Structures are given as C-alpha cells and as structure tokens.
Amino acid sequence: MDHRKASQRKPREAPFYITTHAQQRFQERFAPGFTLAQALREAKALATQAERTDQRTLSGDEIWISGEVRFLVRREKRGLTCITIFPKDTDLDNWIEDLT
C-alpha cells in the first residue's frame, strides 16, 4: 500500500493518447477561453476518470465517458488514441451501435 500523501503520489495517467484534433475539439466545445495546452491538461484530467461504454462507432471505435464528455477512442498498434471529443448529450445515432 502506498502511504505517501495523495499530493506526493504520481497522478493517474490518461488511459489513451489525445490527438491534436481531439484537443482542439475539446477546447472549442468545453474550454473556449483556454489555450490549447490548458485544454489538453483539462481533457487529460477528465480522461483519467473516463469509463468505456458498451457502444462503438460504426467503424468500431470505442466510446468512453467522463462527466459530460464523450471521448471517441480508436485501438491502434501503439495503443488507445482519442480521435475526437463530444459533449455527452450529442446525438450520435448515425455514428454508433449499442453492443449491449
């Protein structure tokens, strides 16, 4: 068990890489007053809490959700990559299928 104070522990990493396009969409949709670097930090912080859903896009990309943010994540050879970011309530019916 790690007995260090929470502030001394290494912060949890985002479970996926966030592309520049996804950073820009996050900035545009959730943080218009932020610089791109600030938006990336905020998106990464939300990503650490993201949970994968049972939904996939029609092209097979995964959908992860954290709070009001929906991450579209692609499995690649190098690992998981977030390709874009939408508000949770965005209508993606033409993009996704429910695998439940």
N, C-alpha and C positions, 0 to 999 in steps of 0.2 A: 504494500500500500504506500502511496506517495504522501508523505507527511508534510511536505512543503506547503506554505500558504498558497492559495489559489493564484495570487498575483505573481508568484515565483515559478509556477508551472508553465510549461510550454503551451501556448494556446492551441486549441484543436485546429487542425488544418481543414480547409475546404475539401470535400470528397472528390472534387473534379476541377479541372483547369477551366478558366473562364476566358473565352476568346475576346479579342478587341471588339468585335461586333456585339457580343453579349454585354460587354462593359458599356458600350455606347447606348444600347437599348435600355440598360438599367438606368443610366444617367438621364436619358430622355424621359423615361416613364416614371421613375421614382425619385430622382435626385437632380432636378434641373439646375439647382444652384450650386452643385458640387463640381469640382474639377474631375477629370476622368480618373485620376489617382484616388481621390476621395470616394468616388462612386465604386471603384474596384474594391477598396477596403470594406465598404459597406456591403457590397454584394458577397464578398468572401465571408464576412461575419454571418450573414444570413445563410449562406451555403453550409456553414458548419452545423446548422440546425435542420437542414433540409432532409426530408424523408422521401424515398422513392415511392411512387404510386403504382397501381396496377394498370395504369394507362400507358399507351405507346402512341407515337405518331404513326401515320400510315406508312412512313418509311422506316419504322422500327425504333425511332429514338425514344428514350425514356423521359418521363415527366416526373420531376421532383418538385416538392412544395415546401416552402418555409414561410410561415405567416401569410402575407398577402402576395407572395412572389412565387411564380411558377418558372422553373428552370427546365429548358429542353436540353437533354443531355444525350450525347452520342457516345457509344462504345467504340473506341479506336484501338489500334495496336499499342499506342503509347499510354492508354488508359481512358478514363472518362473525361469528356470535353463538353462543357456547356456552350451550346451554339447560339442560343438566344434566350431572352428573359421576357416574360409577360406578366401582367397583373393576374392574380389568381382567378378573377372573375371574367377574364377574356373568353369569348366564345370561340372555342377551337373545334367545334363539332365536325368541321370538314377536314380537320387535320388528324384526329385521334380515333383510336378504337379502345374500348374498355375490355381488358382481358380478365375481368373477374367473373 
